[in-house]
C-alpha cells in the first residue's frame, strides 16, 4: 500500500514538472461598436449618412493560441496561431484566412533573441507602430494614415517569412524579416523584406524601420502578380514595388505621453488601390502604372486622467503624389476610454478627415467606406473585452 502511494505521489510530481516546462495559452480581444458616419458614397457624387455596427474600430477582434516549451539552457520553442474575425457577423477577416493575423513557429533564446517562420508582422508594425496611435489601443483602425499607406495599422502581414527579433539589450532591440516569393522561376516576384530597431531610456522611446515589397499584387503595366508570394489578398496597393520607411519618438512623463511619427511610402509601377483593403472603393487600375508617394506627419498625445479614464488624440498631415496630382489630407482624431475592469472597457472616439487639391480620391477614414466628397466625419461608441 505504501509503495502504491509513493508511486502515485512521484507520478504527480513528474507530471507537474513536465507541465511547467510547456504551456499553451488561449487569448483574445473583442471590439464591437456602433459607428455614425456623416457621408458614405452610394453612387457617383452621391452620399448619405450611415449608422452601423462595426467590429474592430480600434483593435481588430481576434482569438489565438500562444505556446512555449522550455528546451533548457534559456532556449524554448514558441508558436502563435491568431485568428481575426468580425464580431458583428462572425466572418473571417484577412481574406478569410483561418489564422490570418499571425501564424508562426520558432525558437527563442533569453540571450540571443528569437527566430520564427510563418505569417508575421513586418518591422514597421513591430517598431514604429507602437509610437503611432493607429498602432495602439488609443486609436487603432480608424486613426490610420490614409489607406494605411505605411501599414502601421497592419492592414497586411507577410507570408512565407523568416523573422529575427533580438533580446532586449539595456533598452535596445532590433530585428529583420524576409518573405519568400515561393516561385520557382520568380525569386523576386512578390517577396518582402524589412528591418527595424528601437531604443528606450528615461521615459524616451525611439524607433525606425524599413519595408520593401516587390511585385506585391501589381496588375496592368506592373509585373505579373505571384499569388502564392509574400503578400496576397490583403495588400493595400497594386504596385510593382513598394518602399516604406518611418521613424518616431515619444516621451512619457507621469500620466502623459507625447509623440511624433514620420513615415513615407514610395510606389513604382502603381496600378491602383486594393478595393478590399481599408474600405477603399473604385480605385483599381486608375493610376496607369505610374510612380507615386505618400508622406505622413503625425503628432499624438495621451493622458491618464485616473487609473480608469484615459484620453488620447492625434493630428496627421499627409501629402502625396498620385497620377500627376498632389492630394493632401488633414485628419483629427480623439478618443476617451473608461476601464470597467482590467479586461473590459468602453470607449468613445471620433475622426474628421479632409482631402484637397485632387480629382482622384475622396475622404476615406480607414475601415469605413469612402465619402462622396472631400470630407468625412465618424463617431464610434464601443466596448472592448480581453481574455
Buried (B, 14 or more C-beta within 10 A) or exposed (E): EEEEEEEEEEEEEEEEEEEEEEEEEEEBBBBBBBBBBBBBBEEEEEBEEBEBEBBBBBBBBBBBBBBBEEBEEEBBBBBBBBBBBBBBEEEBBBEEBEBBBBBBEBBBBEEEBBBBBBBBBBBBBBBBBBBBBBBBBBBBBBBBBBBBBBBBBBBBBBBBBBBBBBBEEEEBBBBBBBBBBBBEEBEEBBBBBBBBBBBBEEEEBBBBBBBBBBBBBBBBBBBEBBEEBBBBBBBBBBBBBBBBBBBBBBBBEEEEBBBBBBBBBBBBBBBBBBEBBBBBBEBBEBBEBBBBBBBBBBBBBBBBEEEEEBBBBBBBBBBBBBBEEEBBBBBBBBBBBBBEEEEBBBBBBBBBBBBEEBEBBBBBBBBBBBBBBBBBBBBBBBBBBBE
